[in-house]
Amino acid sequence: MFGFLTTTPNAEVAKVHPQAMPVILTTKNECDLWMSGDWEQVSKLQRPLPDNSLKIVASGEKEDPS
């Protein structure tokens, strides 16, 4: 089973997409909570990562090989 949840973007993502970013779980505890917690606990995971926690590794126009 997969889930995809978005939230407001942090500073890095806002440069690329100003409306939303995916929620990213970064610890085993967060993943365990996501799978078994109640909504009151789980809903607190719907937050952007802190600014400067992501690194842009590529930029520019996307070029798909033909």
C-alpha angles and dihedrals in degrees: 000000000000131000131192120199127174135202138175112304125255120229096277097047093042089066089062102028116014096189107055149349131199118264106249121204109210106180138050089241091057091049092049091048091049091054100042112014128104120254094259090061098035094050089064088067089067095095137110119258113258116275113270092025094107127062122212106225100176137021139172133060117340112244117198116195113245 
